């Protein structure tokens, strides 16, 4: 699936289960191929995740997640939230808390040290 918002576009994977939906926002062109996985040292992180956990019987649920603030401003985050909401029953309202994060550091392990 492709996500488009305010001149930005990225790939989205949709994961569904009986109790929710999760979205992963990323750049497919920077994903490692199967051949690269065994020699890969630097892994490009996704732009973020959104997760919807719902109780189908009660008709209630919660949306949470994080999005990279270097990519998502508030309008883009709202568009991502709308994308997730459009994947479920439109008559149900889901409170949400989406965190916009800035990367400050990372931890790397390559199996050799």
N, C-alpha and C positions, 0 to 999 in steps of 0.2 A: 504494500500500500504506500502511497505517496502523500506526504503532508505538505500543504502549501499555506503560507501565511505572510502577508506583507512583504512580498518579494523574496522570501526564503522558502526553500523546499528541502525536505530530507525524507529518507525512507522510514517506514514504521512497520514493525512486526506486531501482530495482534495475537495475544495468547488468551485463550478462553478456558474456563473451567466451570464446573457446576455452581461455584459460589463467587465468581468474579471474572474480571477482564483486566489484562495488563497490556500496556503499550510500551514499546521500546523505540525510541527515536534515535536514528543513527545515519551515518553516511556509508551506503553500501560500497562505494568505490574504495573506501579505506578498510574494509573488512579483509581479514586474512583468508587466503585460500587454504585448502587442505594441505597443499605442499608447503606453504609458508608456516603452518602452525608448529611444525617440529623444529624450525630454526628461528622462530620469531622471538625477539627480545622486547620490543616496544609494541604494546597493544593499544590501539586507539580506543578510548572509552566512548560509550554512546553519549548522545546529547542529553539523555535522561530517560526516566521511566514515569509512567502514571499507572496507578493501580486502583481498580474499583472492586471493593469487597462488598457484597450485598447479601441480604437475607430475603430470598425470594418470597417466603411466606408472609413476612411482615411488610414487604414492599419498601424496605428502607435499605440504605447503604451508605458507604463512605468512600470518598476519593482522596487518595494521598499520592505523594510522589515528589520527585525532585527533577528540576530541569536546569541545564547549564545556563547561567546568566550571561555568558559570552555569546550565546546563540538565541536564547529566549528572553525577550522583554515581556512586560505585562500583557500587551495585546496578543503576542504570539502564544503566551502561556494560556490565555483565555481561549484562543482558537484551538489549542491542543486539548483543553478541557472539553470544549464543545464537540470535538471529534470523538472523544471517549463517550460522552453522554449520548451521542447519536448512535452508538453501537448497542444501546440497551433500550428498554421500554421508555418511551418519551413521556409517559404519565407519572413517572417516579422522579422525585427530586433527591439529589445526592449532595449533602454538604461536602465541601472539599477544603483541603489544606495542601497547597502546592508550594514547595520551597524552591527558590531560585538560588543556585549555588555557584560560587566561584572556585575554581581549582586553585589551590595554594601549594600543593605538593603531591607526590605520589610515591608509592612503595613498589619497588621492582625486584623481582627474583627471577633469575634465568636458569636455575638448576645447577649452577656451577659454583656459586658462592653463597 
